[in-house]
């Protein structure tokens, strides 16, 4: 059993993730390969919406970055490879990246107000009903100076996918990307506080 605490450092009010597990500073590549398969590990081969999102993050140069719904931490790994060292994330999936922990939308409440410079999520909120998405957005805006969303813009014939109007929640659409082979159109939305 692993006990995990997400806390804020009183000196600089930046978030830190403290864990008593024995994850090393590097990814355990063998576990990742077994769990996600070889193709999922290639951070140089990222999807068009992830590429657009990560390029936007690079332009902003935030000091602290938090990803909601980070899965195995592929985006965080890409950011680390591009010079960002204060990256953190939560997800409900198994976690292998040393700066991520298990967590859901309730975990966001544990972060202090404006404790992170940039928060982002990509292809996560489309899996969540709108009432819960509104609560997640409230928390992301509260805990961060800047929020970026990369989410599907159109209806899908799938009961597990939800189309949301992020502009009604105060976000601006700043870019789009076509995801092949399934031709999903993703929008990149941004919010500054």
N, C-alpha and C positions, 0 to 999 in steps of 0.2 A: 504494500500500500504506500502510496506517495502522498505526502502532505504538501500542498502548494499554497502559498500566500502571495497575493499581489498587493504591494504596498507602495507608498510614496515616500521617497527620501526627503526628510524634513529640510535638508540643506538646499537643495535645488528644485524640489517638488517635481522631479522627473520620475516617471514610474520605474519600478524595478520589479522583476519577477524573481521570487526567492523560492527555491525548491529543495527538498531534502533527497531528491532522487539522484542517481549517479550518472546522469547523462554527461558525456564528455563535451569539450568545447567544439568538437567537430561532429558532423552528422555521422551516424552509424550507417554507412552506405550499404552494407550487406542487409541490414534490416529493411532499409528503404527499398532496395531492389526486390526483396522478397514480398514486401507488402504492396508496393505500387507498380512494380514492373520497371524495366529499364527505361522505357520511353518517358515516363513521368519525371525522371531525374534530370533530364537534359534542360538545364536552365537557359541554354542558348537557343532553344527551340520552344519559345513560349507563344501562346495564342495571340492573335492580333489585339484583342481588348486588353490583355495583360501587358503587352508591349506598349500600347498607347498610355495606359495607366502609369506604368513604371517610368516611361519617358517624361511624363508630366511631373512625377515625384522628383526625378532627377533635376528638373529645372527649378523646383522650389527649394531644394537643398535644406530640408528640415533636419534639425538635430536629433529629434526623437520621432520614431514612426511606430504606429500600432496597426496591426491588421486584424479585423474581426472576421472570423471564418477562414483561418489561414491554411486549413488542411494540413499537409505535411510540411508547410513552410517554404514552398518553392519560390514565392514572390519575395519573402524575407531573405532567402539565400541569394537571389539575384541582386537584391539591394545591397547585401553585404559584399558581394563580389564587385559592386560599383562604388564602394567607399563609405557606405552607411553602416556604422557599427552599433548604434542604439536602436535596434529593431526588436519588436516584441509582437506576440500574437496569441490569440486564443482560438480554439476550435473544439467541436464535440467529437471529432475523430481521434484516433490514436495519434500521439504526438511524438515526433522523433527529433525535431529541431530543438537545440538547447535553450532557446529564448522564447519558447512557446509553452503554453500550459493548456490543460483541458479547461474549457469554460463555455458558457452560453450567454444569452443576453442579460441574465441576472448578474453575471460576473462584471459587466460594464459598470454597475453601480458602485463597485469597490474602488474605482479610479477617482482621484480628486478632480475637481473642476479645472479645466485647462492644463491638465497634467501632461499632455502629449501635444507636440507641435502639429503632427499630421496623423490622421486616422484614415484608413481606407478599407474597402471591402470589394471583392470582385466575384460576380456570379454566385452570390450567397443569398441576397435578399429576395431574389426571385423564387426561392424555395419556401418563403415564409409569408403567411397571410398578412394583409395590410395593417390590421390593428396592432400586431406585434412589431411590424416594420416601423410604424410610427413611434413606438416606444424605444426601439433600437436607435432610430435617428435622433430622438431627443437626447439619449445618453451619449451618442457619438459627438453631437454638437456641444454638449456640456463638457465633455472631457478633453476636447481638442480645439485648436485654433482653426484648423482646416480639415475638411472631410471630403474624400473623393469616393465616388461610387462607380463601378463598372458593371452595368446590369443590362439584361435583355430589354429591348424597347417594344417588342410586338407580342401579340397573343400567341400562345403555343397550344396545340391540341394535346395537353397533358395535365391531368388534375393535380400534379405535384409542382407545377410552375405557376407563378402569379405575375401578372404584369402590373407594375405600379407607376404612378405619375409622380416622379421625384421632384419635378418643378413645383408641384403643389406643396411640397415640403421645404421650399426655399432654395432648391438647387438649380444651377444653370447647366444646360447641356453644352459641353465644350468640344465634343468630338464623337465620332461613331466608328465602328469597326465591323466588318463582315466576317463571321466565323464559318469557315468551311470545315467539313463537307456538309454540315446540316443547314447552312445558310441562315444562321441566327444573326440578327442585327443587334449589336450591343451599343449602348450609349455610355459616354463618360460624363459624369455629372460632378460638379464641384460646389462647395460651400465654404465661404470664409466668414469667421465671426469677428 
